[in-house]
């Protein structure tokens, strides 16, 4: 397991003494998630967000947390990235004001960023919020927290598609690459070509194949061509792309011109 995934688990599963934590996994078309119910600040903030989203007019919606971090030096300072999915519609300013007003009762609100995107009749709202928790209250509930695919750094979200594929290749194989070509066709498949430099012999491409399975309904195909002693070309083919699993990672940089709904 990669270090960032381990750190994610340790950060989120903070608990009181003698309090056993067993968080279930959840998977849907948007990715893989931890259903977190034991992190008090996160549950408290997410419950307030749920109420503010309803006040803004989105009665039927799903809330996902993409990244949650608590500052190690500044007490009670937290940052949260998230995604809201809904069949309704709302103005970005109205939602930002509703969130700020609701949070301000018990938290000090810093920066708020909101991006809106509509794909295939579904409204996606992505947000980033900094808060200081002043009056933490015990709150019951749970929230879906992204369990990222191998090679993905939560701090780098939102990626471009090209930078996402580049990071996954580099972090799973430990090499430096340039993604020279990428094509998503009609949105159901993906083809990428990467030129990579080797500092030492490459033992296996299996870690990359396993990482790309997060985005594929069938086994990803990878071909390796050696161009010289220190350079290789990787060709990646995904014939059954889980297109919507890219959305929480790419946000408003998502290319939808040819996406099949």
N, C-alpha and C positions, 0 to 999 in steps of 0.2 A: 504494500500500500504506500502511496506517495506521502511525503512529509506534510503537504498542505492538507491532505485528507485527514491525516492523523491529528494535526493541529485543530482542524475544524471540530472533530469529535471531542477532543479534550476541552476546547473552549466552550462548547455548547453543553456538555454533560457535567457542568459544575453542579455540585449538589451539597446538601447539608450532611453532617456526620450521620452515619448509620442509615442513610437514605439510599436505597438501591435503585438504580436507574436501568430500565430496559426499554429503549425506544424502538418502536417498530419501523420497518421500511415500507415505503409506498411508491409505486411506479405508475405513471400515466403517460399520455402522449407527449407531455412536456418535459419528461425526464424522470430522474430517480430522486426520492426525497426521504428525509428522516422526519417522522412525526414526533415532534418535540413537545413534551408536556411538563418537564421538570426544571426548565430554566426560567426562574421567576421574572426577571426583568424582560426577557423576550416575550413571554406570554402576556405580561401586563401591557407592554407596548402594542403588541399585535391586537389585543382585545380593544384597546382604544382606537386603533386604526380601523378595525371592523366597524365600530360604531360611526366613525367619521365618514367612512365610505358610504354607509347607508344614508347618512344625513345629506351627503352630496347628491343622492338620487339613484345610486346603484344598489337596488334592493337585492337582486340576485347576482352574486359574484363569488369568485374563489380568490383567496389570498394566499400567495406563496412568498416565502422569504428566501431570497437568493444568497444573501450574505448578512451575517450578524456578528459584530465585533464589539468587545468592551475594551476601552482604553486601559493599558497597563499602568499608566502614570497618573491619569486624571480620574479621580474617583467618580463613579456613576456616569461617566461619559460613554455613550454607545452610538454606533452607526448601524444603519439598517438599509439594505437594498432589497427591493421586493417587486412583485408582479401581481397585478389584479387582472382577472379575466371576467368578462361580463358580456351579456347580450344587449345591454343598454348602452347609453351614451351619456357623457358628462363633459363639461368644459374643464380644461386643465386648471384654469385659475380658480374655478369653483371648488374643485377637489383640493387644491393646494390650501385654500382658505379654510375649508372644512377640517382638513387634517391639522393645520396649525392651531385653529381655535380649540379643537378637542384635546390635542396634546398639551396645550399651554396651561390647562387647569392643574396638571400634576407634574409637568416636565418643562424644562427650559429648552426651547426649540431653536436649533441653529439653522444650518443650511437645509433647504428643501429643493430638490430637483424632480420634475415630473415630465415624462415623455408619453405621448399617446400614439397608438398605432392600431389600425383596423385591418384584420386579415380574415378573409373568408367569412365575413359577418360577425366575427368575434372582436370585441374591443379589448385591447391589451394596454394597460397603463403600467409603466415602470417608474419606480420612485427611488430616491436616495434621500435619507434624512439623518441628520445629526441631532441627538438629544442628550440632555442631562436629566437623569431620573431624580426628582426631589422627594417625592412621597410614594415610595414603592408600597403597593398593597398586594396582599395575597390574592391571586386570581387563578381560577381554574380554567382549563381549556387546553388546546393544543394548536400547533402551527406546523405547516409543511415547510421544511428547510432543505434547500438544495444539497444533495450529496453529489459533488461534481464528478464528471468523468475524469479518468486518469489524464494527467497532463494539463488540466485546467487550473489556473490560478484565479481564485475568487476576486482578488483585488483588481485583476485586469478586465473583469466584466464591466461594461459590454465590449466584446471583441468585434473586429471585422471578421468575416468568414475566413479570409486569407490568414490573418494573424492567429485565429483559433486553430486552424489546421497546422500552421507552423509551430505553435507552442506544443500541441499534442505530439507532433513528430519529435521535436527537440527534447522534450522532457521525458518521453518514454524510451528514447533510444540514446540519449546523452550525446547528441551531435548537433552541429550548427547547420542550419538549412535555409534556403531561400525558396519559397513557393512561387514558381515561375508561371504556373498556369492553374486555374481552377474554374470548373464549369459545373453548374447545377442543373443544366438542361431545363426540363419542364418542372423541376422541383421534386421529382421522385428519385433522382439519382445524383451522384456526385463523382466527378473525376478531378484529380489533382496531380500535378507533377511538381516534385521538389528536387532541387539540386543541393546535395549535402557534402560537407567536408568531414573527413575522418581524421581524428587525432590518434586513434588506435583501431585495431580490427573490430568490426561489428560482429558481435556474437550471434545475435538473432533479431529478427524483426517481429517476433511473436508478441512482445509487449505493446507494440504499435497496433497490431491486429486486434488485440484484446481491448485496447482503448477505443478503437473505432467501432467496436460492436455496440457501444452506447448509442451510436447514431444509425445503426443498420438493422433491418429485419432479417437480413441474410448475412452470411460470412463475408466480411470485406476482402477484396482481392488486392494484393500488393505485389508488384514486381520490382525487382532490384537489378539495375544495370550499372556495372562499374565503368566509369568513363576514364579514370586513371588511377594511379596507386592511392591517391588521397581523396578521391571524389567519386560519389555514386549518384545515380538518379533513381528516385523512388516514384513509381506510378501507382496511384491509389484509385481503386474503383469501388464505389458503393452503389449497387444496383437497386436496392430497396431502402432509400434514405428515410429515416425518421425526421422529416423536415421540421416538425413542430418542436422536437427536442432541442433545436438550435435557437428557438426564440428566447428563452431565458438567458442565453449566453451572449446574444447579439443585439437585442433590443431594437431600437429604431434604425439600426444599420442593416436590418433584414431586407433581403432583395425579394420582392414579391411579384415582379412583373410577369413571371411565367409560372407561378405556383399554382398547382392544381388543388382546388378545394374539395 
